[in-house]
Structures are given as structure tokens and as C-alpha cells.
Amino acid sequence: FYWFVRNVGRTGKKAGDRGRWGLGKIVYPASSSIRSFFCYSVRHGDLRPALIGRSVLAIHAINGSEYHSEGYYALFPNPDYPYFAAPQEDALAIAEFAKAFNVQRTKSDCGLSLVIPFPDESITLDSLVRALIQHYFWEILRGTLEIEVADDQKTVPISKSTIDDIVMSWPGLAEVDRRVTQHRLDFCRRADRMKLTDPDGYFELRKPSSYENVRLADQFESSDHLERAKKRFRDGNIVAAEFVVGVRKRTDDYERDASFLVYLQKDGELDRPDETFIRDGLTIIGERRIREPGIRALVLAEDPTVAEFLGDAENPAHTKWLATTKHFRGKYSPGNVLLDYIKLSALRLANLLGKVENELLEDLLDDVFGIPDEEQGKASQKTPTGKAGKKKPLAGGVRRKRYLETSRLEAEAGFSVRLKTKKNYA
């Protein structure tokens, strides 16, 4: 009642909790076309039901009289505090409310139910299912979160056992997004089991003495470990690296050792990078560092110390990690460079493990300078790998636009390259 209903821009959550800004609660009035919501609660201690409603409008005037932005469905029992809204606890009034809004919570079922009347038109069963899979797939995969989304026509249970079927059959997902999402789920599921099922692919990196100009190769236990990680990565196997770091608040006189995990895999069929950052179960969708296609990565921060550090750096929407947030700025030493070290960890590891020397890459620039072969498409045509048949298409059949066109020179050996006109972009 105190933190959720009556306070905005303040939070009662402790360090290490997922929220930081006290602004998540504005989602509920913002989701309503009339900017209103109801809270029906059955208290754990005495199973007493309570009901209160709140509207969040702009400051407005009616017939020349100005009104505050906040309005309540509530009781105002104390004449000494005439504007203090108290919850309704009348059993008959609450029963009528529960019947009108089809609330399923019973008087013996403690917890909170939220009712949002006149929801925004963009909030549909389809959009909710897509958003839940995008933002909370990690907790669903681990079995720590189960969700049921329903409308008048159907009910969709999203759980560890159903998420794959939903992704593969959900009409709201484009085919390319469906495949990318399914591969991401498979990758994360295998990564989560990796320490037990594939310990040879698990590497613990040393804590760097400084987070500026880090040579990641020096953080491996030995050159043999590094070469083993490189071979696994190039062979398309998952590589797991535990990055050990030291976190110190400026108010403390000691440093706490902590760690975060990076899972990496090379996939030649992936036509885009697929990099996921997760902090304590929340998917941070605005962080992307890898630009090279064909690389799948998961950066996982579940250590309480690292999770608190990154949580302090999150913006109110929990989509990016920024060194300028009020919770983070000036709180840690080092702050900015350690934050960059975490954000760039998957990119640096991919660059290190993917680095090749003296290797002939015949098809590296095919998308830029490739000249169509008249024999291409015949069953006997050899690909650069020496295998018969056409080269395997990229995931989803998507090809990059080509802005250059090439043609063979008739008078001499070689080819010419010219910029395509806009209307001829492929």
C-alpha cells in the first residue's frame, strides 16, 4: 500500500532487488485508456481482503475548478487528514467488485490481483505473448516463471514445457524471428547445463589488474587453455568463460570479488549476431556490442554483487546500462571502466577466439565482389568448401543487400566494380 499505491519515483526495494527507480508501477495506469487501475489484495498475515483504486491524470480544470492529477477509489475515514485514501475492506463491496471484474482470487488465497479497465488497444494476447517470450525467456526456461495469458477466445500457458511449441507455432512471429528465437532458446538451454554436461568447454579467467586496455589472452589460465577455447569456438561448440572481477563501492574500504558468465558460439548459418544480456533474470534488450554475423552470445550476470552493480547502471526502462544514471554515477571505484569491461566482454572474447592467422578464406568477400558463375546451380557445382551442391543459405533465407555490381572484363583478366543505382539494389 505504501510503496506501490502511494509512492511514485521512490522504491522500498533493497539493494540487489531487480527494480531501482520506483517507476515500474506507472506501467499500470499507462496501460489503461482511462489511466486507472485497481488493487485487490488478500493479506498474508490475517487473510483480510482490501481494495483500492487509483487514477493518474494530468492536473486539470472542470468548470473553472482545478483538480489534482491523482484520484482514488477509496475511503477517507480520518477528518484530520481529509485527503488520505484508505483501502476499502467491506466484504460485500469487495465481493461485488470481484464478480464484476471476474477476479479469480479467493478470500483464502493471499497475494495481489491488479485490474486494469479499458486496456490500451495495443495490449493484446498476441503482443503480450511475444513480449513475455522476448523479455523473460530465461526465467521461463529455468522453470522459475510460469505465465498464463488469456482472452475471451483462448488461454496460452507459457512454461518451461510449452515455450518451444509456442515459438514454433505462434502466428505473431515472422518466420526469421521464429528461427532465431528457437535457436536462442536451444543455445541458452545448453549453456545453462554446460558446467555439468560439458566441463571441458568451461574456462575461468583471471581477474585483471586493470580494466583499461585489457589483454584478454592474458586472463586465460594458460596458452593451452586459450588454444583449446579457440578450437572449440571455431568448431562451432559453445565456449563458456567465467570473468572474475572486483567490485568496490567508494563508501567501502574493501573490494568484493564477483563474476559473470559469457557463453559464445560460432554459427555459420546465422546471418546476424545474436547477443543477449541478462541481469538477474531481466533481459537487457538495448545492449548490443557484437556486429559480426554468425556469432551467438549470452552474457549472464547472476552473482549478487555484479547484479547490483549492473542494476545501479540501468536506465528506468531496464533496457541499457549507463554510467550516467543517478544510482551509479560516483558510487563505484572503478565504475565506468568496469562497466565497459562487462559490456564488451562477449565482443572481446569473440574477437580473441575467432582470430585466425595464415588461413585462406576464399569466400570472405563473396557478398561484395562475388561474380555469378554460369555453372552455379548445377548439382555438380563445388562450393568453396569443396562440397557438392549450393552453398547453404543463411538462417531464414535472408540475404544482405548488395550495393555493388561486378562483371568480368572481356579484353583482359579481372573484373570491374561499380556502384548500383538505388532502383537496382538487390
C-alpha positions in Angstrom: 0.0 0.0 0.0 2.7 2.5 1.0 5.3 1.8 -1.7 3.1 0.6 -4.6 0.0 2.7 -4.4 1.1 5.9 -2.7 4.6 6.5 -4.0 5.9 7.2 -7.5 9.6 7.8 -8.2 10.5 6.1 -4.9 11.0 2.4 -4.1 11.2 0.3 -1.0 13.3 -2.4 -2.7 16.6 -3.2 -1.2 20.0 -3.4 -2.9 20.1 -6.5 -5.1 16.4 -6.4 -6.0 15.5 -6.0 -9.7 13.9 -2.6 -9.6 15.7 0.6 -8.9 13.7 3.7 -9.9 10.2 3.2 -8.4 8.8 3.8 -11.8 7.7 0.3 -12.8 4.4 0.9 -11.1 3.4 3.6 -13.7 3.1 0.8 -16.3 -0.4 0.0 -14.8 -2.2 3.4 -15.2 -0.3 3.9 -18.5 -1.8 0.6 -19.8 -5.3 1.9 -19.2 -7.1 4.2 -21.7 -8.6 6.0 -18.7 -5.3 5.9 -16.8 -6.8 3.9 -13.9 -6.2 0.6 -12.1 -7.5 -1.3 -9.1 -5.5 -3.3 -6.5 -7.3 -6.2 -4.7 -5.1 -7.7 -2.0 -5.5 -10.6 0.5 -3.0 -10.1 3.2 -0.8 -13.0 4.2 -0.9 -12.4 8.0 -4.6 -12.3 8.6 -6.2 -13.1 5.2 -8.1 -9.8 5.3 -9.1 -8.6 1.8 -8.5 -4.9 0.9 -9.4 -3.0 -2.3 -8.2 0.4 -3.5 -8.2 2.1 -7.0 -6.1 4.9 -8.4 -6.2 7.2 -11.4 -3.2 9.1 -12.7 -4.3 12.0 -14.8 -2.8 15.4 -15.7 -3.6 18.4 -13.5 -6.9 19.5 -15.0 -9.7 22.0 -14.6 -13.5 21.4 -14.8 -15.9 24.4 -14.8 -13.1 26.7 -13.7 -12.1 24.5 -10.7 -8.6 23.0 -10.8 -8.1 19.3 -9.7 -5.1 17.3 -8.7 -3.7 14.6 -11.0 -4.2 11.8 -8.5 -7.7 10.3 -7.9 -8.6 7.3 -5.7 -11.4 4.7 -5.3 -11.0 4.5 -1.6 -12.3 5.5 1.9 -11.4 8.8 3.6 -12.2 7.9 7.2 -10.0 10.4 9.1 -11.3 14.0 9.2 -7.9 15.2 10.4 -6.4 14.0 7.1 -9.3 14.5 4.6 -7.2 13.6 1.5 -5.6 10.4 2.9 -7.1 7.5 0.9 -7.6 4.2 2.8 -8.4 0.8 1.3 -12.0 -0.5 1.2 -12.4 -3.5 3.5 -16.1 -4.1 3.3 -16.7 -7.7 2.4 -19.9 -7.0 0.3 -18.3 -4.2 -1.7 -15.2 -6.4 -2.4 -17.4 -9.4 -3.4 -19.3 -7.1 -5.9 -16.0 -5.9 -7.3 -14.6 -9.4 -7.7 -17.8 -10.5 -9.5 -17.9 -7.5 -11.8 -14.3 -8.0 -13.0 -14.2 -11.8 -12.8 -11.4 -11.8 -10.2 -10.4 -15.4 -9.5 -8.5 -14.8 -6.2 -10.4 -16.2 -3.2 -10.5 -15.0 0.3 -8.0 -17.7 1.4 -5.6 -17.1 -1.5 -3.2 -14.4 -0.2 -1.5 -12.1 -2.8 -2.2 -9.2 -5.1 -4.6 -9.0 -8.1 -4.5 -6.0 -10.4 -7.4 -4.9 -12.6 -6.8 -2.5 -15.5 -10.1 -1.3 -17.0 -10.2 -0.2 -20.7 -6.7 -1.5 -21.6 -4.9 0.2 -24.4 -5.7 -1.2 -27.8 -2.1 -2.2 -28.4 -2.2 -4.7 -25.5 -3.5 -7.9 -27.0 -2.9 -11.6 -26.3 -0.6 -11.7 -29.3 1.6 -8.7 -28.2 1.8 -10.0 -24.6 2.9 -13.5 -25.6 5.6 -12.0 -27.9 6.8 -9.6 -25.2 6.9 -12.2 -22.5 9.0 -14.6 -24.6 11.4 -11.8 -25.6 12.0 -10.4 -22.1 11.5 -13.3 -19.8 12.6 -16.4 -21.7 15.5 -17.2 -19.4 13.3 -17.5 -16.2 10.8 -19.5 -18.2 13.4 -21.9 -19.5 14.7 -22.4 -15.9 11.2 -23.2 -14.6 11.2 -20.3 -12.2 8.4 -18.4 -14.0 5.1 -19.7 -15.4 2.6 -17.4 -17.1 -0.9 -17.8 -18.3 -2.2 -15.3 -20.9 -5.9 -15.5 -21.8 -8.6 -13.6 -23.6 -12.2 -14.4 -24.4 -11.2 -17.0 -27.1 -8.2 -18.9 -25.7 -5.7 -19.4 -22.9 -2.0 -19.6 -23.6 0.1 -21.2 -20.8 3.8 -20.2 -21.1 6.1 -22.5 -19.2 9.4 -24.5 -19.5 7.5 -27.3 -21.2 5.4 -25.2 -23.6 7.7 -22.3 -24.7 9.3 -24.2 -27.7 5.9 -25.2 -29.1 4.6 -21.6 -28.7 7.6 -20.1 -30.5 7.4 -22.6 -33.4 3.6 -22.2 -33.9 2.8 -18.6 -32.8 1.3 -16.6 -35.7 2.6 -13.3 -34.4 6.2 -14.2 -35.1 7.8 -13.8 -38.5 9.5 -16.9 -39.8 13.0 -15.5 -39.5 12.3 -14.3 -35.9 10.8 -17.7 -35.1 14.0 -19.5 -36.1 16.3 -17.0 -34.4 14.3 -17.3 -31.2 14.2 -21.1 -31.3 18.0 -21.3 -31.8 18.5 -18.8 -29.0 16.4 -20.9 -26.7 18.3 -24.1 -27.6 21.6 -22.2 -27.1 20.6 -20.9 -23.7 19.3 -24.2 -22.6 22.6 -26.0 -23.4 24.6 -23.1 -21.9 22.7 -23.4 -18.6 23.6 -27.1 -18.3 27.1 -26.7 -19.6 29.1 -26.7 -16.3 27.8 -30.2 -15.6 27.4 -31.6 -19.0 30.5 -30.2 -20.8 33.1 -29.1 -18.3 35.9 -29.1 -21.0 34.3 -26.1 -22.5 34.2 -24.1 -19.3 37.1 -21.6 -18.6 37.7 -19.4 -15.6 39.5 -16.2 -16.4 41.8 -14.4 -14.1 40.8 -11.1 -12.5 42.6 -8.3 -14.5 44.8 -5.9 -12.5 43.2 -3.1 -14.5 40.1 -2.9 -16.6 41.6 -0.5 -19.1 43.4 -1.8 -22.2 42.8 -5.4 -21.1 44.6 -8.2 -22.9 42.0 -10.9 -22.7 44.5 -13.6 -23.7 46.5 -13.0 -20.5 43.4 -13.7 -18.4 43.3 -17.4 -19.5 45.0 -19.9 -17.1 47.5 -21.0 -19.8 48.1 -20.8 -23.5 46.9 -24.4 -23.8 43.5 -23.3 -22.3 43.3 -20.5 -24.8 44.1 -22.7 -27.8 41.5 -25.2 -26.6 38.9 -22.5 -26.3 39.8 -21.2 -29.8 39.4 -24.7 -31.3 36.1 -25.3 -29.6 34.8 -21.9 -30.9 35.9 -22.5 -34.5 34.4 -26.0 -34.4 31.0 -24.5 -33.6 30.9 -25.7 -30.0 29.8 -23.5 -27.1 32.6 -21.8 -25.1 31.8 -20.7 -21.5 34.0 -18.2 -19.8 33.7 -17.0 -16.2 35.0 -13.5 -15.9 36.2 -12.7 -12.4 36.1 -9.1 -11.4 36.5 -6.9 -8.3 33.7 -4.5 -7.3 34.3 -1.8 -4.7 31.9 0.9 -3.6 33.5 4.3 -2.8 32.0 4.1 0.7 33.7 0.8 1.4 37.4 0.2 2.2 37.4 -3.3 0.6 36.8 -4.9 -2.7 34.4 -7.8 -3.3 35.3 -10.5 -5.8 32.5 -11.5 -8.0 32.0 -12.9 -11.5 29.7 -13.1 -14.6 29.5 -15.6 -17.4 29.9 -15.3 -21.1 28.7 -18.1 -23.4 29.8 -17.9 -27.0 29.1 -20.0 -30.2 30.0 -19.6 -33.8 27.2 -20.5 -36.2 27.8 -20.1 -40.0 24.1 -20.3 -40.7 23.3 -17.2 -38.6 23.1 -14.1 -40.8 23.2 -11.7 -37.9 24.8 -11.5 -34.5 22.6 -12.8 -31.7 23.8 -11.3 -28.4 21.8 -11.4 -25.2 22.5 -9.7 -21.9 20.6 -10.9 -18.8 20.9 -9.3 -15.4 19.3 -11.3 -12.6 16.6 -12.7 -14.9 15.9 -9.5 -16.8 16.8 -9.3 -20.5 18.5 -6.0 -21.2 17.4 -5.6 -24.8 19.1 -2.3 -25.6 22.7 -3.7 -25.2 24.3 -4.9 -28.4 28.1 -4.9 -29.0 28.8 -7.7 -31.5 28.3 -6.6 -35.1 29.8 -9.7 -36.9 27.1 -12.1 -38.2 27.4 -15.8 -37.3 28.1 -15.3 -33.6 25.7 -16.1 -30.8 26.4 -14.9 -27.3 24.9 -14.8 -23.8 26.2 -12.5 -21.1 24.8 -13.7 -17.8 25.1 -11.7 -14.5 23.6 -13.6 -11.6 26.2 -13.0 -8.9 24.5 -10.7 -6.4 27.5 -8.3 -6.4 27.7 -7.9 -10.2 23.9 -7.9 -10.5 23.7 -5.0 -8.0 26.5 -3.2 -9.9 24.7 -3.5 -13.2 21.3 -2.8 -11.8 22.5 0.5 -10.5 23.6 1.3 -14.1 20.3 0.5 -15.7 18.0 3.2 -17.1 14.4 3.4 -15.8 13.2 1.1 -18.6 15.8 -1.5 -17.8 17.0 -1.6 -21.4 20.5 -0.3 -21.2 23.5 0.0 -18.8 24.7 3.6 -18.5 27.4 5.1 -16.3 25.4 8.3 -16.0 22.4 7.1 -14.0 21.9 8.6 -10.6 22.2 5.3 -8.8 25.6 4.5 -10.5 27.4 7.8 -11.0 30.2 8.2 -8.5 29.2 5.1 -6.5 31.9 2.6 -7.6 35.7 2.7 -8.0 36.3 1.8 -10.7 32.9 2.4 -12.2 32.9 3.4 -15.9 35.8 1.1 -17.0 34.4 -1.9 -15.2 31.0 -1.3 -16.7 32.6 -1.2 -20.2 34.6 -4.3 -19.4 31.4 -6.2 -18.8 29.5 -4.8 -21.8 32.4 -5.5 -24.2 33.2 -9.0 -22.7 31.5 -11.1 -25.4 32.8 -8.9 -28.2 36.4 -9.1 -27.0 36.1 -12.9 -26.4 34.7 -13.5 -29.8 37.5 -11.4 -31.4 40.1 -13.3 -29.5 38.7 -16.8 -30.2 37.9 -16.1 -33.8 41.3 -14.6 -34.6 42.9 -16.6 -37.4 46.4 -16.4 -38.8 47.6 -17.7 -42.2 44.2 -19.2 -43.1 42.9 -18.9 -46.7 39.3 -17.6 -46.7 38.2 -17.9 -50.3 34.6 -16.7 -49.8 35.3 -13.9 -47.3 34.2 -11.1 -49.7 31.7 -13.0 -51.8 28.9 -10.7 -50.8 30.8 -7.7 -52.0 32.9 -8.8 -55.0 31.3 -12.2 -56.0 30.7 -12.7 -59.7 27.9 -15.1 -60.5 29.1 -18.4 -62.0 27.3 -19.5 -65.2 27.5 -23.1 -63.9 26.1 -22.2 -60.5 23.1 -24.3 -59.5 24.2 -27.4 -61.3 24.3 -30.5 -59.0 28.0 -30.9 -59.7 29.0 -27.4 -58.8 31.6 -27.2 -56.0 31.3 -24.7 -53.2 34.4 -23.0 -51.7 34.4 -25.8 -49.1 34.7 -28.4 -51.8 31.3 -29.9 -51.1 28.8 -30.6 -53.9 25.7 -28.6 -54.2 24.7 -25.0 -53.5 26.2 -23.2 -50.5 23.9 -23.4 -47.5 21.7 -20.3 -47.2 21.8 -18.1 -44.2 19.3 -18.5 -41.4 15.8 -17.7 -42.6 16.9 -17.4 -46.2 17.8 -13.7 -45.7 20.5 -12.2 -47.9 22.2 -8.9 -47.4 21.5 -6.1 -49.9 24.2 -5.7 -52.5 25.2 -2.1 -53.3 28.0 -3.0 -55.8 27.7 -4.9 -59.1 30.6 -6.8 -60.7 31.3 -8.0 -64.2 34.1 -9.8 -66.0 36.4 -7.8 -68.2 36.3 -9.1 -71.8 39.7 -7.7 -73.1 41.8 -8.8 -70.1 41.8 -10.9 -67.0 40.0 -9.4 -64.0 36.7 -7.7 -63.2 35.1 -4.3 -62.8 33.2 -2.9 -59.8 30.6 -0.2 -60.0 28.0 1.2 -57.6 24.5 0.0 -58.2 21.8 2.6 -58.8 19.2 2.8 -56.0 16.4 1.2 -58.0 18.6 -1.9 -58.7 19.6 -2.7 -55.1 19.1 -6.4 -54.5 
